[in-house]
Amino acid sequence: MWQHAPAAGQPVGRESGAAAPGPLLIESDDLRADFEVLRERGVVFEQPEPEDYGFGVRIETVDPDGNRISLRQRAAWQGGAMA
């Protein structure tokens, strides 16, 4: 996916001003619990806590190579996690 060396911290096109690729989406059945486990393991998130929004709960992080990762949990009225 990236033209840089591992752990370079810059996604493709960043230096040329091109748009970075969209985030990797990970669905969770219990995002707040998963958030706590990941934070205890050293994952640094952009917000201090997951945030509620109209369709569920979400939080984002960036891995060492600059990949944006968005963790999401659907609202109960949507029928739970994706298949």
Stockholm file with secondary structure:
# STOCKHOLM 1.0

chainA/1-83         MWQHAPAAGQPVGRESGAAAPGPLLIESDDLRADFEVLRERGVVFEQPEPEDYGFGVRIETVDPDGNRISLRQRAAWQGGAMA
#=GR chainA/1-83 SS CCSSCTTCCCCTTTTTTCCCCCCEEEECSSHHHHHHHHHHTTCCBSSSSCEEETTEEEEEEECTTSCEEEEEEECGGGTSSCC
#=GC SS_cons        CCSSCTTCCCCTTTTTTCCCCCCEEEECSSHHHHHHHHHHTTCCBSSSSCEEETTEEEEEEECTTSCEEEEEEECGGGTSSCC
//
